[in-house]
């Protein structure tokens, strides 16, 4: 995948989730979406999803969003709890 593809899939998932008003979502640019996702911290240890991860390398190996997430998590030393990305509902 590329970063653009990652952003596209995240955007799609957020739209489907319906947690974020679509007008707020429309205001998120790709970089913002990707960096918010990568900055998601584990609820247990506080480590970020992308911490210690070569993001571009992992992206290149990923087929889709879930694949990317799993590859990131697999580089960590325990099972992290990354369930809640705290997206802003407005900018
Ligand atoms: Zn953790």
PDB file of the backbone (N, CA, C, O) and the ligand in Angstrom, with CONECT records:
HET     ZN  A 101       1
ATOM      1  N   UNK A   1       0.835  -1.198   0.000  1.00  0.00           N
ATOM      2  CA  UNK A   1       0.000   0.000   0.000  1.00  0.00           C
ATOM      3  C   UNK A   1       0.869   1.246   0.000  1.00  0.00           C
ATOM      4  O   UNK A   1       2.062   1.202   0.299  1.00  0.00           O
ATOM      5  N   UNK A   2       0.249   2.328  -0.335  1.00  0.00           N
ATOM      6  CA  UNK A   2       0.886   3.632  -0.213  1.00  0.00           C
ATOM      7  C   UNK A   2       0.201   4.374   0.934  1.00  0.00           C
ATOM      8  O   UNK A   2      -0.843   3.947   1.427  1.00  0.00           O
ATOM      9  N   UNK A   3       0.795   5.482   1.349  1.00  0.00           N
ATOM     10  CA  UNK A   3       0.153   6.298   2.385  1.00  0.00           C
ATOM     11  C   UNK A   3      -1.215   6.788   1.929  1.00  0.00           C
ATOM     12  O   UNK A   3      -2.159   6.857   2.716  1.00  0.00           O
ATOM     13  N   UNK A   4      -1.305   7.125   0.654  1.00  0.00           N
ATOM     14  CA  UNK A   4      -2.583   7.603   0.109  1.00  0.00           C
ATOM     15  C   UNK A   4      -3.650   6.508   0.215  1.00  0.00           C
ATOM     16  O   UNK A   4      -4.807   6.778   0.538  1.00  0.00           O
ATOM     17  N   UNK A   5      -3.242   5.285  -0.060  1.00  0.00           N
ATOM     18  CA  UNK A   5      -4.157   4.151   0.026  1.00  0.00           C
ATOM     19  C   UNK A   5      -4.572   3.903   1.486  1.00  0.00           C
ATOM     20  O   UNK A   5      -5.735   3.623   1.777  1.00  0.00           O
ATOM     21  N   UNK A   6      -3.605   4.013   2.381  1.00  0.00           N
ATOM     22  CA  UNK A   6      -3.898   3.862   3.806  1.00  0.00           C
ATOM     23  C   UNK A   6      -4.908   4.913   4.255  1.00  0.00           C
ATOM     24  O   UNK A   6      -5.871   4.607   4.959  1.00  0.00           O
ATOM     25  N   UNK A   7      -4.676   6.146   3.839  1.00  0.00           N
ATOM     26  CA  UNK A   7      -5.589   7.235   4.200  1.00  0.00           C
ATOM     27  C   UNK A   7      -6.983   6.971   3.642  1.00  0.00           C
ATOM     28  O   UNK A   7      -7.988   7.196   4.316  1.00  0.00           O
ATOM     29  N   UNK A   8      -7.029   6.495   2.413  1.00  0.00           N
ATOM     30  CA  UNK A   8      -8.310   6.213   1.771  1.00  0.00           C
ATOM     31  C   UNK A   8      -9.085   5.151   2.552  1.00  0.00           C
ATOM     32  O   UNK A   8     -10.288   5.282   2.777  1.00  0.00           O
ATOM     33  N   UNK A   9      -8.376   4.097   2.959  1.00  0.00           N
ATOM     34  CA  UNK A   9      -9.048   3.024   3.694  1.00  0.00           C
ATOM     35  C   UNK A   9      -9.481   3.482   5.080  1.00  0.00           C
ATOM     36  O   UNK A   9     -10.548   3.102   5.561  1.00  0.00           O
ATOM     37  N   UNK A  10      -8.659   4.291   5.714  1.00  0.00           N
ATOM     38  CA  UNK A  10      -9.028   4.828   7.030  1.00  0.00           C
ATOM     39  C   UNK A  10     -10.264   5.714   6.908  1.00  0.00           C
ATOM     40  O   UNK A  10     -11.187   5.644   7.719  1.00  0.00           O
ATOM     41  N   UNK A  11     -10.255   6.543   5.878  1.00  0.00           N
ATOM     42  CA  UNK A  11     -11.379   7.448   5.655  1.00  0.00           C
ATOM     43  C   UNK A  11     -12.674   6.651   5.451  1.00  0.00           C
ATOM     44  O   UNK A  11     -13.729   6.978   5.995  1.00  0.00           O
ATOM     45  N   UNK A  12     -12.547   5.610   4.655  1.00  0.00           N
ATOM     46  CA  UNK A  12     -13.702   4.757   4.379  1.00  0.00           C
ATOM     47  C   UNK A  12     -14.225   4.111   5.662  1.00  0.00           C
ATOM     48  O   UNK A  12     -15.431   4.060   5.902  1.00  0.00           O
ATOM     49  N   UNK A  13     -13.298   3.623   6.472  1.00  0.00           N
ATOM     50  CA  UNK A  13     -13.694   2.965   7.711  1.00  0.00           C
ATOM     51  C   UNK A  13     -14.356   3.951   8.677  1.00  0.00           C
ATOM     52  O   UNK A  13     -15.334   3.619   9.347  1.00  0.00           O
ATOM     53  N   UNK A  14     -13.815   5.148   8.734  1.00  0.00           N
ATOM     54  CA  UNK A  14     -14.393   6.169   9.607  1.00  0.00           C
ATOM     55  C   UNK A  14     -15.803   6.530   9.152  1.00  0.00           C
ATOM     56  O   UNK A  14     -16.699   6.752   9.966  1.00  0.00           O
ATOM     57  N   UNK A  15     -15.979   6.584   7.840  1.00  0.00           N
ATOM     58  CA  UNK A  15     -17.290   6.889   7.298  1.00  0.00           C
ATOM     59  C   UNK A  15     -18.291   5.798   7.678  1.00  0.00           C
ATOM     60  O   UNK A  15     -19.416   6.081   8.091  1.00  0.00           O
ATOM     61  N   UNK A  16     -17.857   4.549   7.527  1.00  0.00           N
ATOM     62  CA  UNK A  16     -18.719   3.425   7.855  1.00  0.00           C
ATOM     63  C   UNK A  16     -19.038   3.385   9.344  1.00  0.00           C
ATOM     64  O   UNK A  16     -20.152   3.045   9.742  1.00  0.00           O
ATOM     65  N   UNK A  17     -18.029   3.744  10.178  1.00  0.00           N
ATOM     66  CA  UNK A  17     -18.203   3.710  11.623  1.00  0.00           C
ATOM     67  C   UNK A  17     -19.215   4.727  12.105  1.00  0.00           C
ATOM     68  O   UNK A  17     -19.897   4.514  13.108  1.00  0.00           O
ATOM     69  N   UNK A  18     -19.310   5.836  11.383  1.00  0.00           N
ATOM     70  CA  UNK A  18     -20.282   6.856  11.704  1.00  0.00           C
ATOM     71  C   UNK A  18     -20.025   7.602  13.000  1.00  0.00           C
ATOM     72  O   UNK A  18     -20.911   8.299  13.496  1.00  0.00           O
ATOM     73  N   UNK A  19     -18.800   7.466  13.571  1.00  0.00           N
ATOM     74  CA  UNK A  19     -18.502   8.159  14.829  1.00  0.00           C
ATOM     75  C   UNK A  19     -18.209   9.635  14.599  1.00  0.00           C
ATOM     76  O   UNK A  19     -18.363  10.467  15.493  1.00  0.00           O
ATOM     77  N   UNK A  20     -17.793   9.930  13.400  1.00  0.00           N
ATOM     78  CA  UNK A  20     -17.353  11.289  13.099  1.00  0.00           C
ATOM     79  C   UNK A  20     -18.311  11.917  12.092  1.00  0.00           C
ATOM     80  O   UNK A  20     -18.619  11.319  11.061  1.00  0.00           O
ATOM     81  N   UNK A  21     -18.776  13.120  12.396  1.00  0.00           N
ATOM     82  CA  UNK A  21     -19.655  13.793  11.435  1.00  0.00           C
ATOM     83  C   UNK A  21     -18.943  13.915  10.088  1.00  0.00           C
ATOM     84  O   UNK A  21     -17.755  14.235  10.034  1.00  0.00           O
ATOM     85  N   UNK A  22     -19.670  13.659   9.010  1.00  0.00           N
ATOM     86  CA  UNK A  22     -19.016  13.632   7.709  1.00  0.00           C
ATOM     87  C   UNK A  22     -18.409  14.969   7.341  1.00  0.00           C
ATOM     88  O   UNK A  22     -17.435  15.024   6.589  1.00  0.00           O
ATOM     89  N   UNK A  23     -18.980  16.063   7.868  1.00  0.00           N
ATOM     90  CA  UNK A  23     -18.379  17.363   7.549  1.00  0.00           C
ATOM     91  C   UNK A  23     -17.013  17.523   8.231  1.00  0.00           C
ATOM     92  O   UNK A  23     -16.120  18.178   7.695  1.00  0.00           O
ATOM     93  N   UNK A  24     -16.858  16.919   9.417  1.00  0.00           N
ATOM     94  CA  UNK A  24     -15.552  16.941  10.076  1.00  0.00           C
ATOM     95  C   UNK A  24     -14.573  16.051   9.314  1.00  0.00           C
ATOM     96  O   UNK A  24     -13.419  16.415   9.091  1.00  0.00           O
ATOM     97  N   UNK A  25     -15.054  14.899   8.927  1.00  0.00           N
ATOM     98  CA  UNK A  25     -14.221  13.949   8.182  1.00  0.00           C
ATOM     99  C   UNK A  25     -13.718  14.567   6.881  1.00  0.00           C
ATOM    100  O   UNK A  25     -12.572  14.359   6.483  1.00  0.00           O
ATOM    101  N   UNK A  26     -14.575  15.315   6.239  1.00  0.00           N
ATOM    102  CA  UNK A  26     -14.189  15.955   4.978  1.00  0.00           C
ATOM    103  C   UNK A  26     -13.062  16.958   5.183  1.00  0.00           C
ATOM    104  O   UNK A  26     -12.310  17.257   4.256  1.00  0.00           O
ATOM    105  N   UNK A  27     -12.950  17.479   6.410  1.00  0.00           N
ATOM    106  CA  UNK A  27     -11.907  18.450   6.699  1.00  0.00           C
ATOM    107  C   UNK A  27     -10.557  17.823   7.047  1.00  0.00           C
ATOM    108  O   UNK A  27      -9.555  18.531   7.144  1.00  0.00           O
ATOM    109  N   UNK A  28     -10.522  16.521   7.234  1.00  0.00           N
ATOM    110  CA  UNK A  28      -9.265  15.838   7.553  1.00  0.00           C
ATOM    111  C   UNK A  28      -8.504  15.581   6.259  1.00  0.00           C
ATOM    112  O   UNK A  28      -9.037  14.952   5.345  1.00  0.00           O
ATOM    113  N   UNK A  29      -7.278  16.054   6.171  1.00  0.00           N
ATOM    114  CA  UNK A  29      -6.535  15.676   4.974  1.00  0.00           C
ATOM    115  C   UNK A  29      -5.834  14.336   5.217  1.00  0.00           C
ATOM    116  O   UNK A  29      -5.798  13.829   6.339  1.00  0.00           O
ATOM    117  N   UNK A  30      -5.284  13.784   4.151  1.00  0.00           N
ATOM    118  CA  UNK A  30      -4.716  12.435   4.226  1.00  0.00           C
ATOM    119  C   UNK A  30      -3.630  12.338   5.291  1.00  0.00           C
ATOM    120  O   UNK A  30      -3.586  11.378   6.060  1.00  0.00           O
ATOM    121  N   UNK A  31      -2.757  13.336   5.328  1.00  0.00           N
ATOM    122  CA  UNK A  31      -1.657  13.310   6.296  1.00  0.00           C
ATOM    123  C   UNK A  31      -2.183  13.296   7.721  1.00  0.00           C
ATOM    124  O   UNK A  31      -1.654  12.603   8.590  1.00  0.00           O
ATOM    125  N   UNK A  32      -3.232  14.072   7.942  1.00  0.00           N
ATOM    126  CA  UNK A  32      -3.814  14.138   9.283  1.00  0.00           C
ATOM    127  C   UNK A  32      -4.389  12.786   9.684  1.00  0.00           C
ATOM    128  O   UNK A  32      -4.182  12.318  10.804  1.00  0.00           O
ATOM    129  N   UNK A  33      -5.102  12.173   8.771  1.00  0.00           N
ATOM    130  CA  UNK A  33      -5.710  10.865   9.055  1.00  0.00           C
ATOM    131  C   UNK A  33      -4.635   9.828   9.347  1.00  0.00           C
ATOM    132  O   UNK A  33      -4.728   9.086  10.324  1.00  0.00           O
ATOM    133  N   UNK A  34      -3.614   9.780   8.497  1.00  0.00           N
ATOM    134  CA  UNK A  34      -2.556   8.784   8.669  1.00  0.00           C
ATOM    135  C   UNK A  34      -1.788   9.037   9.960  1.00  0.00           C
ATOM    136  O   UNK A  34      -1.508   8.100  10.707  1.00  0.00           O
ATOM    137  N   UNK A  35      -1.444  10.295  10.228  1.00  0.00           N
ATOM    138  CA  UNK A  35      -0.647  10.537  11.429  1.00  0.00           C
ATOM    139  C   UNK A  35      -1.460  10.326  12.702  1.00  0.00           C
ATOM    140  O   UNK A  35      -0.911   9.886  13.712  1.00  0.00           O
ATOM    141  N   UNK A  36      -2.754  10.631  12.673  1.00  0.00           N
ATOM    142  CA  UNK A  36      -3.599  10.360  13.846  1.00  0.00           C
ATOM    143  C   UNK A  36      -3.643   8.868  14.134  1.00  0.00           C
ATOM    144  O   UNK A  36      -3.596   8.435  15.285  1.00  0.00           O
ATOM    145  N   UNK A  37      -3.733   8.097  13.065  1.00  0.00           N
ATOM    146  CA  UNK A  37      -3.782   6.641  13.210  1.00  0.00           C
ATOM    147  C   UNK A  37      -2.460   6.111  13.747  1.00  0.00           C
ATOM    148  O   UNK A  37      -2.443   5.282  14.657  1.00  0.00           O
ATOM    149  N   UNK A  38      -1.361   6.585  13.191  1.00  0.00           N
ATOM    150  CA  UNK A  38      -0.050   6.096  13.596  1.00  0.00           C
ATOM    151  C   UNK A  38       0.306   6.535  15.017  1.00  0.00           C
ATOM    152  O   UNK A  38       1.114   5.894  15.688  1.00  0.00           O
ATOM    153  N   UNK A  39      -0.304   7.633  15.468  1.00  0.00           N
ATOM    154  CA  UNK A  39      -0.034   8.147  16.816  1.00  0.00           C
ATOM    155  C   UNK A  39      -0.929   7.516  17.875  1.00  0.00           C
ATOM    156  O   UNK A  39      -0.857   7.884  19.047  1.00  0.00           O
ATOM    157  N   UNK A  40      -1.764   6.578  17.474  1.00  0.00           N
ATOM    158  CA  UNK A  40      -2.619   5.903  18.437  1.00  0.00           C
ATOM    159  C   UNK A  40      -1.756   5.146  19.439  1.00  0.00           C
ATOM    160  O   UNK A  40      -0.916   4.331  19.059  1.00  0.00           O
ATOM    161  N   UNK A  41      -1.971   5.425  20.719  1.00  0.00           N
ATOM    162  CA  UNK A  41      -1.142   4.790  21.741  1.00  0.00           C
ATOM    163  C   UNK A  41      -1.841   3.564  22.324  1.00  0.00           C
ATOM    164  O   UNK A  41      -3.064   3.524  22.457  1.00  0.00           O
ATOM    165  N   UNK A  42      -1.037   2.580  22.664  1.00  0.00           N
ATOM    166  CA  UNK A  42      -1.535   1.390  23.345  1.00  0.00           C
ATOM    167  C   UNK A  42      -2.088   1.793  24.711  1.00  0.00           C
ATOM    168  O   UNK A  42      -1.472   2.581  25.430  1.00  0.00           O
ATOM    169  N   UNK A  43      -3.235   1.255  25.058  1.00  0.00           N
ATOM    170  CA  UNK A  43      -3.839   1.622  26.336  1.00  0.00           C
ATOM    171  C   UNK A  43      -3.060   1.061  27.523  1.00  0.00           C
ATOM    172  O   UNK A  43      -3.154   1.582  28.635  1.00  0.00           O
ATOM    173  N   UNK A  44      -2.300   0.009  27.287  1.00  0.00           N
ATOM    174  CA  UNK A  44      -1.546  -0.613  28.375  1.00  0.00           C
ATOM    175  C   UNK A  44      -0.204   0.049  28.621  1.00  0.00           C
ATOM    176  O   UNK A  44       0.131   0.382  29.758  1.00  0.00           O
ATOM    177  N   UNK A  45       0.560   0.240  27.562  1.00  0.00           N
ATOM    178  CA  UNK A  45       1.930   0.700  27.768  1.00  0.00           C
ATOM    179  C   UNK A  45       2.196   2.087  27.196  1.00  0.00           C
ATOM    180  O   UNK A  45       3.268   2.653  27.410  1.00  0.00           O
ATOM    181  N   UNK A  46       1.235   2.632  26.476  1.00  0.00           N
ATOM    182  CA  UNK A  46       1.401   3.977  25.947  1.00  0.00           C
ATOM    183  C   UNK A  46       2.255   4.078  24.706  1.00  0.00           C
ATOM    184  O   UNK A  46       2.461   5.173  24.183  1.00  0.00           O
ATOM    185  N   UNK A  47       2.760   2.948  24.223  1.00  0.00           N
ATOM    186  CA  UNK A  47       3.553   2.999  22.995  1.00  0.00           C
ATOM    187  C   UNK A  47       2.639   3.241  21.807  1.00  0.00           C
ATOM    188  O   UNK A  47       1.529   2.714  21.735  1.00  0.00           O
ATOM    189  N   UNK A  48       3.128   4.047  20.882  1.00  0.00           N
ATOM    190  CA  UNK A  48       2.321   4.354  19.713  1.00  0.00           C
ATOM    191  C   UNK A  48       2.369   3.219  18.709  1.00  0.00           C
ATOM    192  O   UNK A  48       3.314   2.432  18.649  1.00  0.00           O
ATOM    193  N   UNK A  49       1.289   3.172  17.915  1.00  0.00           N
ATOM    194  CA  UNK A  49       1.196   2.126  16.910  1.00  0.00           C
ATOM    195  C   UNK A  49       2.443   2.073  16.032  1.00  0.00           C
ATOM    196  O   UNK A  49       2.958   0.994  15.739  1.00  0.00           O
ATOM    197  N   UNK A  50       2.925   3.240  15.617  1.00  0.00           N
ATOM    198  CA  UNK A  50       4.034   3.277  14.663  1.00  0.00           C
ATOM    199  C   UNK A  50       5.401   3.361  15.336  1.00  0.00           C
ATOM    200  O   UNK A  50       6.431   3.416  14.664  1.00  0.00           O
ATOM    201  N   UNK A  51       5.402   3.372  16.683  1.00  0.00           N
ATOM    202  CA  UNK A  51       6.675   3.514  17.381  1.00  0.00           C
ATOM    203  C   UNK A  51       7.586   2.318  17.111  1.00  0.00           C
ATOM    204  O   UNK A  51       7.186   1.168  17.287  1.00  0.00           O
ATOM    205  N   UNK A  52       8.813   2.605  16.683  1.00  0.00           N
ATOM    206  CA  UNK A  52       9.761   1.537  16.396  1.00  0.00           C
ATOM    207  C   UNK A  52       9.454   0.770  15.123  1.00  0.00           C
ATOM    208  O   UNK A  52      10.029  -0.288  14.866  1.00  0.00           O
ATOM    209  N   UNK A  53       8.545   1.313  14.331  1.00  0.00           N
ATOM    210  CA  UNK A  53       8.142   0.644  13.098  1.00  0.00           C
ATOM    211  C   UNK A  53       8.629   1.461  11.907  1.00  0.00           C
ATOM    212  O   UNK A  53       8.489   2.684  11.889  1.00  0.00           O
ATOM    213  N   UNK A  54       9.194   0.795  10.927  1.00  0.00           N
ATOM    214  CA  UNK A  54       9.532   1.458   9.682  1.00  0.00           C
ATOM    215  C   UNK A  54       8.256   1.512   8.837  1.00  0.00           C
ATOM    216  O   UNK A  54       7.941   0.591   8.082  1.00  0.00           O
ATOM    217  N   UNK A  55       7.547   2.609   8.992  1.00  0.00           N
ATOM    218  CA  UNK A  55       6.202   2.708   8.415  1.00  0.00           C
ATOM    219  C   UNK A  55       6.189   2.459   6.911  1.00  0.00           C
ATOM    220  O   UNK A  55       5.330   1.739   6.402  1.00  0.00           O
ATOM    221  N   UNK A  56       7.136   3.051   6.211  1.00  0.00           N
ATOM    222  CA  UNK A  56       7.133   2.887   4.755  1.00  0.00           C
ATOM    223  C   UNK A  56       7.385   1.433   4.360  1.00  0.00           C
ATOM    224  O   UNK A  56       6.796   0.915   3.411  1.00  0.00           O
ATOM    225  N   UNK A  57       8.266   0.800   5.107  1.00  0.00           N
ATOM    226  CA  UNK A  57       8.558  -0.614   4.859  1.00  0.00           C
ATOM    227  C   UNK A  57       7.315  -1.472   5.108  1.00  0.00           C
ATOM    228  O   UNK A  57       6.951  -2.313   4.285  1.00  0.00           O
ATOM    229  N   UNK A  58       6.669  -1.243   6.261  1.00  0.00           N
ATOM    230  CA  UNK A  58       5.480  -2.019   6.602  1.00  0.00           C
ATOM    231  C   UNK A  58       4.354  -1.754   5.600  1.00  0.00           C
ATOM    232  O   UNK A  58       3.641  -2.671   5.194  1.00  0.00           O
ATOM    233  N   UNK A  59       4.210  -0.502   5.214  1.00  0.00           N
ATOM    234  CA  UNK A  59       3.194  -0.167   4.213  1.00  0.00           C
ATOM    235  C   UNK A  59       3.421  -0.940   2.925  1.00  0.00           C
ATOM    236  O   UNK A  59       2.485  -1.462   2.320  1.00  0.00           O
ATOM    237  N   UNK A  60       4.673  -1.001   2.523  1.00  0.00           N
ATOM    238  CA  UNK A  60       5.006  -1.690   1.277  1.00  0.00           C
ATOM    239  C   UNK A  60       4.626  -3.166   1.344  1.00  0.00           C
ATOM    240  O   UNK A  60       4.302  -3.777   0.326  1.00  0.00           O
ATOM    241  N   UNK A  61       4.668  -3.730   2.543  1.00  0.00           N
ATOM    242  CA  UNK A  61       4.360  -5.151   2.712  1.00  0.00           C
ATOM    243  C   UNK A  61       2.881  -5.417   2.967  1.00  0.00           C
ATOM    244  O   UNK A  61       2.451  -6.570   2.966  1.00  0.00           O
ATOM    245  N   UNK A  62       2.101  -4.364   3.185  1.00  0.00           N
ATOM    246  CA  UNK A  62       0.703  -4.534   3.582  1.00  0.00           C
ATOM    247  C   UNK A  62      -0.233  -4.586   2.394  1.00  0.00           C
ATOM    248  O   UNK A  62      -0.052  -3.868   1.410  1.00  0.00           O
ATOM    249  N   UNK A  63      -1.229  -5.437   2.495  1.00  0.00           N
ATOM    250  CA  UNK A  63      -2.244  -5.526   1.447  1.00  0.00           C
ATOM    251  C   UNK A  63      -3.393  -4.567   1.715  1.00  0.00           C
ATOM    252  O   UNK A  63      -3.978  -4.003   0.790  1.00  0.00           O
ATOM    253  N   UNK A  64      -3.707  -4.392   2.991  1.00  0.00           N
ATOM    254  CA  UNK A  64      -4.812  -3.509   3.341  1.00  0.00           C
ATOM    255  C   UNK A  64      -4.619  -2.982   4.761  1.00  0.00           C
ATOM    256  O   UNK A  64      -3.600  -3.229   5.405  1.00  0.00           O
ATOM    257  N   UNK A  65      -5.627  -2.252   5.226  1.00  0.00           N
ATOM    258  CA  UNK A  65      -5.538  -1.604   6.526  1.00  0.00           C
ATOM    259  C   UNK A  65      -5.319  -2.603   7.667  1.00  0.00           C
ATOM    260  O   UNK A  65      -4.478  -2.375   8.536  1.00  0.00           O
ATOM    261  N   UNK A  66      -6.058  -3.689   7.666  1.00  0.00           N
ATOM    262  CA  UNK A  66      -5.923  -4.675   8.743  1.00  0.00           C
ATOM    263  C   UNK A  66      -4.546  -5.328   8.724  1.00  0.00           C
ATOM    264  O   UNK A  66      -3.938  -5.586   9.763  1.00  0.00           O
ATOM    265  N   UNK A  67      -4.082  -5.583   7.516  1.00  0.00           N
ATOM    266  CA  UNK A  67      -2.762  -6.150   7.338  1.00  0.00           C
ATOM    267  C   UNK A  67      -1.691  -5.204   7.899  1.00  0.00           C
ATOM    268  O   UNK A  67      -0.760  -5.631   8.582  1.00  0.00           O
ATOM    269  N   UNK A  68      -1.845  -3.933   7.599  1.00  0.00           N
ATOM    270  CA  UNK A  68      -0.910  -2.926   8.085  1.00  0.00           C
ATOM    271  C   UNK A  68      -0.925  -2.881   9.608  1.00  0.00           C
ATOM    272  O   UNK A  68       0.126  -2.870  10.248  1.00  0.00           O
ATOM    273  N   UNK A  69      -2.119  -2.854  10.179  1.00  0.00           N
ATOM    274  CA  UNK A  69      -2.253  -2.828  11.632  1.00  0.00           C
ATOM    275  C   UNK A  69      -1.580  -4.049  12.262  1.00  0.00           C
ATOM    276  O   UNK A  69      -0.833  -3.929  13.233  1.00  0.00           O
ATOM    277  N   UNK A  70      -1.859  -5.220  11.696  1.00  0.00           N
ATOM    278  CA  UNK A  70      -1.293  -6.450  12.252  1.00  0.00           C
ATOM    279  C   UNK A  70       0.225  -6.474  12.158  1.00  0.00           C
ATOM    280  O   UNK A  70       0.904  -6.900  13.092  1.00  0.00           O
ATOM    281  N   UNK A  71       0.750  -6.020  11.042  1.00  0.00           N
ATOM    282  CA  UNK A  71       2.203  -5.996  10.877  1.00  0.00           C
ATOM    283  C   UNK A  71       2.847  -5.032  11.876  1.00  0.00           C
ATOM    284  O   UNK A  71       3.914  -5.316  12.420  1.00  0.00           O
ATOM    285  N   UNK A  72       2.196  -3.900  12.112  1.00  0.00           N
ATOM    286  CA  UNK A  72       2.710  -2.948  13.112  1.00  0.00           C
ATOM    287  C   UNK A  72       2.703  -3.585  14.497  1.00  0.00           C
ATOM    288  O   UNK A  72       3.690  -3.519  15.229  1.00  0.00           O
ATOM    289  N   UNK A  73       1.586  -4.197  14.841  1.00  0.00           N
ATOM    290  CA  UNK A  73       1.427  -4.774  16.176  1.00  0.00           C
ATOM    291  C   UNK A  73       2.394  -5.937  16.383  1.00  0.00           C
ATOM    292  O   UNK A  73       2.892  -6.160  17.486  1.00  0.00           O
ATOM    293  N   UNK A  74       2.649  -6.672  15.304  1.00  0.00           N
ATOM    294  CA  UNK A  74       3.542  -7.828  15.403  1.00  0.00           C
ATOM    295  C   UNK A  74       4.985  -7.456  15.736  1.00  0.00           C
ATOM    296  O   UNK A  74       5.764  -8.304  16.171  1.00  0.00           O
ATOM    297  N   UNK A  75       5.332  -6.208  15.533  1.00  0.00           N
ATOM    298  CA  UNK A  75       6.692  -5.797  15.843  1.00  0.00           C
ATOM    299  C   UNK A  75       6.843  -5.467  17.330  1.00  0.00           C
ATOM    300  O   UNK A  75       7.954  -5.216  17.799  1.00  0.00           O
ATOM    301  N   UNK A  76       5.725  -5.465  18.078  1.00  0.00           N
ATOM    302  CA  UNK A  76       5.771  -5.105  19.498  1.00  0.00           C
ATOM    303  C   UNK A  76       5.993  -6.338  20.361  1.00  0.00           C
ATOM    304  O   UNK A  76       5.896  -7.477  19.905  1.00  0.00           O
ATOM    305  N   UNK A  77       6.294  -6.064  21.630  1.00  0.00           N
ATOM    306  CA  UNK A  77       6.662  -7.188  22.489  1.00  0.00           C
ATOM    307  C   UNK A  77       5.496  -7.756  23.310  1.00  0.00           C
ATOM    308  O   UNK A  77       5.687  -8.722  24.049  1.00  0.00           O
ATOM    309  N   UNK A  78       4.325  -7.191  23.198  1.00  0.00           N
ATOM    310  CA  UNK A  78       3.151  -7.799  23.817  1.00  0.00           C
ATOM    311  C   UNK A  78       1.925  -7.432  23.005  1.00  0.00           C
ATOM    312  O   UNK A  78       2.003  -6.627  22.077  1.00  0.00           O
ATOM    313  N   UNK A  79       0.809  -8.015  23.351  1.00  0.00           N
ATOM    314  CA  UNK A  79      -0.412  -7.712  22.615  1.00  0.00           C
ATOM    315  C   UNK A  79      -0.950  -6.373  23.102  1.00  0.00           C
ATOM    316  O   UNK A  79      -1.366  -6.232  24.251  1.00  0.00           O
ATOM    317  N   UNK A  80      -0.932  -5.422  22.225  1.00  0.00           N
ATOM    318  CA  UNK A  80      -1.342  -4.076  22.607  1.00  0.00           C
ATOM    319  C   UNK A  80      -2.840  -3.873  22.414  1.00  0.00           C
ATOM    320  O   UNK A  80      -3.489  -4.560  21.625  1.00  0.00           O
ATOM    321  N   UNK A  81      -3.353  -2.926  23.148  1.00  0.00           N
ATOM    322  CA  UNK A  81      -4.769  -2.583  23.037  1.00  0.00           C
ATOM    323  C   UNK A  81      -4.893  -1.252  22.304  1.00  0.00           C
ATOM    324  O   UNK A  81      -4.875  -0.184  22.915  1.00  0.00           O
ATOM    325  N   UNK A  82      -5.017  -1.337  20.994  1.00  0.00           N
ATOM    326  CA  UNK A  82      -5.088  -0.122  20.173  1.00  0.00           C
ATOM    327  C   UNK A  82      -6.509   0.148  19.692  1.00  0.00           C
ATOM    328  O   UNK A  82      -6.716   0.800  18.668  1.00  0.00           O
ATOM    329  N   UNK A  83      -7.474  -0.356  20.435  1.00  0.00           N
ATOM    330  CA  UNK A  83      -8.842  -0.346  19.912  1.00  0.00           C
ATOM    331  C   UNK A  83      -9.405   1.049  19.670  1.00  0.00           C
ATOM    332  O   UNK A  83     -10.207   1.245  18.756  1.00  0.00           O
ATOM    333  N   UNK A  84      -8.994   2.013  20.477  1.00  0.00           N
ATOM    334  CA  UNK A  84      -9.678   3.311  20.389  1.00  0.00           C
ATOM    335  C   UNK A  84      -8.788   4.410  19.846  1.00  0.00           C
ATOM    336  O   UNK A  84      -7.943   4.954  20.557  1.00  0.00           O
ATOM    337  N   UNK A  85      -8.987   4.727  18.588  1.00  0.00           N
ATOM    338  CA  UNK A  85      -8.346   5.913  18.047  1.00  0.00           C
ATOM    339  C   UNK A  85      -9.240   7.083  18.438  1.00  0.00           C
ATOM    340  O   UNK A  85     -10.438   7.083  18.154  1.00  0.00           O
ATOM    341  N   UNK A  86      -8.653   8.070  19.084  1.00  0.00           N
ATOM    342  CA  UNK A  86      -9.478   9.210  19.482  1.00  0.00           C
ATOM    343  C   UNK A  86      -9.453  10.288  18.412  1.00  0.00           C
ATOM    344  O   UNK A  86      -8.650  11.221  18.450  1.00  0.00           O
ATOM    345  N   UNK A  87     -10.353  10.128  17.464  1.00  0.00           N
ATOM    346  CA  UNK A  87     -10.442  11.108  16.385  1.00  0.00           C
ATOM    347  C   UNK A  87     -11.160  12.346  16.900  1.00  0.00           C
ATOM    348  O   UNK A  87     -12.156  12.247  17.617  1.00  0.00           O
ATOM    349  N   UNK A  88     -10.659  13.480  16.537  1.00  0.00           N
ATOM    350  CA  UNK A  88     -11.422  14.685  16.875  1.00  0.00           C
ATOM    351  C   UNK A  88     -12.711  14.715  16.075  1.00  0.00           C
ATOM    352  O   UNK A  88     -12.729  14.293  14.918  1.00  0.00           O
ATOM    353  N   UNK A  89     -13.781  15.200  16.663  1.00  0.00           N
ATOM    354  CA  UNK A  89     -15.025  15.250  15.914  1.00  0.00           C
ATOM    355  C   UNK A  89     -15.187  16.591  15.206  1.00  0.00           C
ATOM    356  O   UNK A  89     -16.118  16.790  14.425  1.00  0.00           O
ATOM    357  N   UNK A  90     -14.268  17.501  15.494  1.00  0.00           N
ATOM    358  CA  UNK A  90     -14.215  18.735  14.716  1.00  0.00           C
ATOM    359  C   UNK A  90     -12.803  19.270  14.732  1.00  0.00           C
ATOM    360  O   UNK A  90     -12.001  18.902  15.590  1.00  0.00           O
ATOM    361  N   UNK A  91     -12.499  20.137  13.785  1.00  0.00           N
ATOM    362  CA  UNK A  91     -11.135  20.687  13.740  1.00  0.00           C
ATOM    363  C   UNK A  91     -11.153  22.121  14.233  1.00  0.00           C
ATOM    364  O   UNK A  91     -10.109  22.771  14.277  1.00  0.00           O
TER     365      UNK A  91
HETATM  366 ZN    ZN A 101       1.177  -2.017  24.781  1.00  0.00          ZN
END
